[in-house]
Amino acid sequence: MTLTSAFLLVVSLFACPWVSGQGFPQGFDVFAEFGPSCLSGNVHSGASGNAKCEAGRFFMGARLRLTRHDAVEASYSWSPDIFDEAYPLVYENAAIRSYSVNYVRYLSTNRYLQPFATGGVGVEHFLGGIGPSTDSQFAWNWGAGIDIIPQRHFAVRFEFRDYAASLPVYHTGPLHNLVPSIGIVFRFNRNRKL
């Protein structure tokens, strides 16, 4: 976790004064997810259409449930995305690493189905294959998902996220990394009502 991510996590905890009266914390989740990594932007690719889905993305993290409906999350993701800028061809990417801190809002606290929306900030590290070797930049991400909970301490998660940054090195335009994913969640110290 980067210093920026740690700072944002601490700030988000202190920004929620209602937490102390709610039996803090409500729970703690550890998760791992994977799915295709679809790039949308001014990228050159053999794929057709706007989004180029030529690689995958794996991400993992931890989610601290502050109240029944509110949580904060820290996550790391990695993608072997291979792309280069289309106009002009000045950079080819070998991989993307992302560090993010998110706020998560659960829309329902049903024992078996818990949909949520999420949004956050982080850092994207682009590792170059040809051209400049690396580039790091601020990035946003947002999305939505649902936890399907067959047992109290285990869930299956379906999620869709958009990681938004700019093309690396020369920052010639926006780059969206769209990630539909599926994963598993281990749920600890859970409020029995959840």
C-alpha positions as CSV (number, residue, x, y, z in Angstrom):
1,M,0.0,0.0,0.0
2,T,1.4,3.4,-0.9
3,L,1.7,6.3,1.5
4,T,-1.2,8.1,-0.3
5,S,-3.4,5.1,0.0
6,A,-2.7,4.7,3.7
7,F,-3.4,8.4,4.3
8,L,-6.7,8.2,2.5
9,L,-7.7,5.2,4.5
10,V,-7.0,6.9,7.8
11,V,-8.8,10.1,6.7
12,S,-11.9,8.1,5.6
13,L,-12.0,6.4,9.1
14,F,-12.0,9.8,10.9
15,A,-14.5,11.2,8.4
16,C,-17.2,8.8,9.7
17,P,-18.1,10.0,13.2
18,W,-21.2,7.8,13.3
19,V,-19.0,4.7,13.3
20,S,-18.3,4.8,17.1
21,G,-22.0,4.4,18.0
22,Q,-22.5,1.5,15.6
23,G,-20.3,-1.1,17.2
24,F,-17.2,-0.4,15.1
25,P,-16.1,-2.4,13.2
26,Q,-19.0,-4.4,11.8
27,G,-16.8,-6.8,9.8
28,F,-13.7,-7.4,7.8
29,D,-13.5,-9.0,4.3
30,V,-10.6,-10.3,2.3
31,F,-11.2,-10.9,-1.4
32,A,-9.6,-12.0,-4.7
33,E,-11.2,-11.4,-8.1
34,F,-10.3,-11.8,-11.7
35,G,-11.8,-10.9,-15.1
36,P,-11.0,-9.6,-18.6
37,S,-9.3,-6.2,-18.9
38,C,-10.9,-4.1,-21.6
39,L,-9.1,-0.9,-22.6
40,S,-11.1,2.0,-24.1
41,G,-9.3,5.0,-25.5
42,N,-6.8,6.0,-28.1
43,V,-5.1,2.6,-28.2
44,H,-3.9,0.6,-31.1
45,S,-5.0,-3.0,-31.2
46,G,-6.0,-5.8,-33.5
47,A,-9.4,-6.2,-31.7
48,S,-12.5,-4.6,-33.2
49,G,-14.8,-2.1,-31.5
50,N,-14.0,0.6,-29.0
51,A,-13.0,-1.6,-26.0
52,K,-10.0,-3.9,-26.6
53,C,-10.3,-6.9,-24.4
54,E,-6.9,-8.6,-24.9
55,A,-5.8,-9.4,-21.4
56,G,-7.1,-10.0,-17.9
57,R,-6.9,-8.3,-14.5
58,F,-6.4,-9.9,-11.1
59,F,-7.1,-7.9,-8.0
60,M,-7.2,-8.5,-4.3
61,G,-7.8,-6.5,-1.2
62,A,-9.5,-6.0,2.1
63,R,-12.7,-4.2,3.0
64,L,-13.5,-2.9,6.5
65,R,-17.2,-2.7,7.2
66,L,-17.8,0.5,9.2
67,T,-21.6,0.3,9.5
68,R,-24.1,-2.1,7.9
69,H,-24.2,0.1,4.8
70,D,-20.7,1.8,4.7
71,A,-17.2,0.3,4.2
72,V,-13.7,1.4,3.1
73,E,-11.5,-0.8,0.9
74,A,-7.9,-1.0,0.0
75,S,-6.9,-3.0,-3.1
76,Y,-4.1,-3.9,-5.4
77,S,-4.6,-5.1,-9.0
78,W,-2.4,-6.3,-11.8
79,S,-3.0,-6.7,-15.5
80,P,-0.7,-7.9,-18.2
81,D,-2.3,-5.4,-20.6
82,I,-0.5,-5.1,-23.9
83,F,-1.4,-2.0,-25.8
84,D,0.3,1.0,-27.5
85,E,-0.9,4.5,-28.3
86,A,-2.5,4.7,-31.8
87,Y,-1.7,8.3,-32.7
88,P,1.3,8.5,-32.6
89,L,2.7,5.0,-31.8
90,V,5.1,6.2,-29.1
91,Y,4.5,3.8,-26.3
92,E,3.8,0.1,-25.8
93,N,2.6,-1.2,-22.4
94,A,3.6,-4.5,-20.8
95,A,1.6,-4.4,-17.6
96,I,-0.5,-2.2,-15.3
97,R,-0.4,-2.2,-11.5
98,S,-3.0,-0.3,-9.5
99,Y,-3.3,0.7,-5.9
100,S,-6.7,2.0,-4.8
101,V,-8.6,3.2,-1.7
102,N,-12.4,3.1,-2.1
103,Y,-15.6,4.0,-0.3
104,V,-18.2,1.2,-0.6
105,R,-21.9,1.8,-0.1
106,Y,-24.0,-1.3,0.4
107,L,-27.5,-0.8,-1.1
108,S,-29.0,-3.7,0.9
109,T,-28.0,-5.8,3.9
110,N,-29.9,-8.9,3.1
111,R,-28.3,-12.0,4.5
112,Y,-27.9,-13.6,1.1
113,L,-27.7,-10.8,-1.5
114,Q,-25.8,-7.5,-0.9
115,P,-25.5,-5.2,-3.9
116,F,-23.0,-2.3,-3.6
117,A,-21.6,0.7,-5.4
118,T,-18.0,1.9,-5.0
119,G,-15.7,4.7,-6.0
120,G,-12.2,5.7,-5.1
121,V,-8.8,7.1,-5.9
122,G,-5.4,5.5,-6.4
123,V,-2.2,5.3,-8.4
124,E,-1.7,3.5,-11.8
125,H,1.8,2.2,-12.6
126,F,2.3,1.5,-16.3
127,L,5.3,-0.8,-17.0
128,G,6.6,-0.2,-20.5
129,G,7.7,-2.8,-23.0
130,I,8.9,-0.5,-25.8
131,G,9.7,3.2,-25.3
132,P,9.8,4.8,-21.9
133,S,10.1,2.2,-19.2
134,T,7.5,3.3,-16.6
135,D,4.9,5.9,-15.8
136,S,2.8,6.5,-12.6
137,Q,-0.2,8.7,-12.4
138,F,-3.3,9.5,-10.3
139,A,-6.4,7.5,-11.3
140,W,-10.0,7.2,-10.4
141,N,-12.1,4.1,-10.2
142,W,-15.8,3.4,-9.8
143,G,-18.2,0.5,-10.2
144,A,-20.9,-1.7,-8.8
145,G,-21.3,-5.3,-7.8
146,I,-23.1,-7.8,-5.7
147,D,-22.1,-10.3,-3.0
148,I,-24.0,-13.6,-3.1
149,I,-23.6,-15.1,0.4
150,P,-24.3,-18.9,0.7
151,Q,-22.6,-19.1,4.1
152,R,-22.0,-16.5,6.8
153,H,-18.2,-16.4,6.3
154,F,-18.0,-16.8,2.6
155,A,-19.4,-15.0,-0.5
156,V,-19.1,-15.0,-4.3
157,R,-18.7,-11.5,-5.7
158,F,-19.6,-10.2,-9.2
159,E,-18.4,-6.7,-9.9
160,F,-17.8,-4.2,-12.7
161,R,-15.2,-1.4,-12.4
162,D,-13.8,1.3,-14.6
163,Y,-10.2,2.4,-13.8
164,A,-9.8,5.9,-15.4
165,A,-6.4,7.5,-16.1
166,S,-4.7,9.0,-19.1
167,L,-2.5,7.3,-21.6
168,P,1.0,6.8,-20.1
169,V,4.1,9.0,-20.6
170,Y,2.7,11.7,-23.0
171,H,-0.8,11.8,-21.5
172,T,-2.3,12.4,-24.9
173,G,-5.9,11.3,-24.0
174,P,-8.1,9.4,-21.6
175,L,-7.7,5.7,-20.9
176,H,-10.4,3.6,-19.4
177,N,-9.7,0.1,-18.1
178,L,-13.1,-1.7,-17.9
179,V,-13.0,-4.8,-15.7
180,P,-16.0,-7.2,-15.2
181,S,-14.9,-9.7,-12.6
182,I,-15.9,-12.6,-10.4
183,G,-14.2,-13.5,-7.2
184,I,-14.4,-15.0,-3.7
185,V,-14.8,-13.2,-0.4
186,F,-13.8,-14.4,3.1
187,R,-15.9,-12.6,5.7
188,F,-14.5,-12.2,9.3
189,N,-15.8,-10.7,12.6
190,R,-19.2,-10.3,11.1
191,N,-22.2,-8.7,12.7
192,R,-24.7,-11.6,12.9
193,K,-27.3,-9.4,11.2
194,L,-25.2,-9.3,8.1
